[in-house]
Amino acid sequence: MPQVNFLRRTIFALSLFLAAAPYASTQETVHIDAQAPTTPFPHFWEQMFGSGRANLSLRESYRNDLRAVKQVADFKYVRFHAILDDENGVYNLDDHCQPVYNFAYVDQIYDGLLKNGVRPFVEISFMPKKLAFNPDALHAFWYKQNVSPPKSLDAWDDLIRHFAQHLVDRYGIDEVSQWYFEVWNEPNIDFWDGIPRQQSYFDLYAHTARTLKSVSPRLRVGGPATAAAAWIPDFLKFTSENHVPVDFVSTHAYADDTVENLFGTSEPVPMDERVCRALAKVKDQVKSSATPDLPLFLTEWNTQGMLGARDTIFMGPAIANTVRQCDGLVNMMSFWTFSDVFEEGGPIAKPFVGMFGLRAKGGINKPDYYAYGLLHQLGNQRIANAADDVIVTKDAEGDLIVAAWNLVDPGQQGATTTLDLDFAHLPASAHVSIERVDSDHGNVLKEYAAMGSPLDPTPAQVDELNRETALPPPEETRLTRDQLQLTLTPNTLALIKVQP
């Protein structure tokens, strides 16, 4: 059997090589001056992650994935839907139709996050059915959350007041003031059933924000958490004219959102540019408002998901390219999601069905898990560079850390790139270390297929997949006359450290 498995792996690897073999190659030179001016480069792309709905966080599989992703990205916040959903038992009515509040599951949810070194970015949603104007306004998601407005805004205010006061009483205002409270999720589409849609959401936002501030002015509240970067000018006009508290602006953008939805135009915009162009649009809208200095959070984003791309090595270059473009446009970006413990369409039947997370069903590390680990090593100061396939940074010790990639969109035939990094103001033979995520490193789909693509991998198989795809120690080399030559096959992400 070992010989059969070896033969199967060999044949599979050869088929992958032949299928992916490029028909051409390109060469590029990138000049990097180690003494060039730097600008701050906060790790805005890894401060927050999204993760399905609140109740999932009670599962050990969710918490295992949270801990694993925190090891490579060290994120500070997690955002999820439906903290007020009926499955968490927050809201009920007694025999006299008086509200009864129960925060037992809320405590377990937030305790679990804090125990693992992550704070909640609280999305205030969805509507408890006994508080809903329309108890039958159920969303199409598998868990059928209620998206109705409240039947009484006074009753909603009372719920929010008890919710916020309970959090302050349990965790202390010094802790909870470091959280964020975001009102609802994507109210511009089918997650909100109010009529008229925009004005009814604005009314809900005003009530929620004012109630939170009545508990403590230190609580931070914002919105409108819209899909496709919508409503920002109207939202900020409303909050300004009506003196409604707002501490941050939040919205969403995905690379496969349509150009019409994101920009209201038919102009051709490549998917790889849509997220950051949408952010640039929103940033300009905030700056043009009466509150131009509000922080901007992209509380959901992901790359394009065509042809199952979110399980592939495409993700490394796609994420890196988004980081390059979005630098300076946003305070935090929340990748949707850190885990495939995710049930919008129901329980996931098998790994690798193109879901959003960094870890597949069972806790299997995907290529973007390893890509986040590489990008986490970038320095906190950036050196400007005109190339569209590198990020050049410097760390506190003065080392240069460079991300370089060869991005090829799903379904496209790519060419191998020879990248010549030409350094100035470094010792001619400075020490270099190189790590990669590519077809041979961190590429779990190859290992999974060689294993026979089991529908339900056993814990031992999951361990084997993670062991086989774990990145090896960095390749050690030196500059040659101030230069380093890299060969980047399609959808390689490389992380290069140069020690002067």
C-alpha positions, 0 to 999 in steps of 0.5 A, a space after each residue: 500500500 505505501 508504494 501505491 500511495 507513493 505512485 498515486 501522489 507522484 502521478 497526481 503531482 505530475 498532473 498538477 504540474 502539467 496542468 499548471 505549466 505556464 506557456 511563457 515567462 516574464 521578467 521584472 526588476 524592482 528597485 528597493 532603497 533600504 534608506 528611503 523614507 518610510 510611512 506608518 504601516 499598521 496591520 489594518 488587514 489582520 486586526 479583525 475577522 468575521 465569523 458567521 453567527 454568534 451561537 457558533 462561537 460556543 462550539 469547540 471547533 469554532 474556538 479551535 479555529 479562532 486559536 489557530 488563526 490568532 497564532 498566525 494573525 494575532 487579531 484583536 476583534 471578531 465580528 459575527 451576526 445574531 447576538 440577539 437571535 432567539 437561539 441565544 435566548 436573550 428576549 422573552 415575554 412573561 405572562 403579563 407581556 412584560 419583557 424578560 431578559 436572559 444573557 446567559 448565552 451572551 456571557 458564554 459567547 463573550 467570555 469565550 472570546 475574551 478568554 482567547 485574547 479577542 474582543 467582540 466587535 458587536 453587531 447588534 442583530 437580529 430581531 427577537 421574534 417576540 419583539 418583531 413587528 413581523 414575526 414571519 420576516 425570516 431571512 433565507 439563511 439556514 438559521 432563519 433569523 428575523 429581519 423585521 423592525 421592532 414592533 415598538 422602538 421603546 421596547 427596543 430601547 429597553 432591550 438595548 439598555 439592558 444589554 449594554 448595562 449588563 455588559 458594563 456590569 459584567 466586564 467593566 466600562 474600561 473593558 467594554 469601552 474598547 469594544 465597538 457596537 455596530 447597528 445591524 448588518 447590511 440594512 440596504 438589502 434583505 437583512 432589513 425588512 423596514 419600510 421605507 428601508 433606509 429611513 426605518 434603519 436610520 430610525 433604528 440606528 438613532 434609537 440604538 446609538 442614543 440608548 448606548 450612549 445613555 448607558 455610558 458615553 464611552 461606548 463606541 457606536 457606528 454604522 451603517 454596515 451596508 452591503 456594497 459600500 452604500 448609503 454613506 453620504 445619506 447616513 452621515 447627513 442624517 446623523 449630523 443633522 439630527 445630532 445622532 452619535 456616531 463614532 465610526 463608519 462601517 460598510 462592506 465590499 467584496 471583489 465579486 460585488 458588481 460594479 453597478 452595486 459598488 459604484 453605480 456605473 458600468 465602467 469596467 473595474 477588475 475584480 482585483 481592484 474593486 474592494 479598495 476602489 470602493 474604500 477610496 470612494 467611501 473615504 472620500 465621502 466621509 471626508 466630504 461629510 460634516 464628520 470628516 475624521 471618523 474612523 472607517 472600518 470595512 467590516 466584511 470583505 473577501 476576494 473573488 470566489 470564482 471556481 472555488 478560488 477561496 480554497 486555493 493558492 490564489 488567495 495569497 497574492 489576492 490578499 496581499 494585493 488588496 493590502 497593497 492597494 488599501 493601505 491608507 484608506 481604512 482603519 480596520 478590515 474584517 476578512 470574512 471569515 476566519 473559519 468554515 464553521 459557518 452555516 448560512 446555507 446549512 451545515 457544510 457537508 465536506 471540506 473545500 466547497 469554496 467557503 470563506 474561511 482560512 480553515 476548512 471543515 475539521 480545522 484544516 489549514 487552507 493556503 490563505 491561513 499560511 498567507 496570513 502568517 506570512 503577511 503578519 511578518 511585514 514590518 510596521 513601516 512601509 517604503 513606497 514602491 511603484 511596483 504592483 506586485 510587492 510590499 516593502 516594509 521595515 521592522 523595528 530592528 531595521 530589517 527589510 521585509 518584502 512581500 512579493 507575488 505573482 497574481 493570476 486570476 481564477 481560470 486564467 493561464 498564468 506565466 512564471 515571473 522572474 523577479 529581480 530585487 535590486 537593493 540599494 544601501 545594503 551590504 552587498 552580501 546581506 543575509 536573506 530568508 525566503 518563505 513561500 505559499 505556492 503550488 508546493 508549499 501550503 497547498 492543501 488541495 494537492 495533499 487532500 486529493 492525494 489522500 483520496 478527498 475523504 468526505 469526513 476527514 478523521 482527526 488523524 487525517 486532519 493532523 496529517 494534512 496540516 502537517 504536510 502543508 505546514 511551511 518549512 523553515 525559511 530558505 536561507 541565502 545571501 544577496 549577490 552584488 545587492 541583488 536577489 532573483 526570485 522565480 515566482 510560479 503562478 499565484 506564488 506569495 513570497 515573504 523575503 527578509 533581508 538583514 542589513 
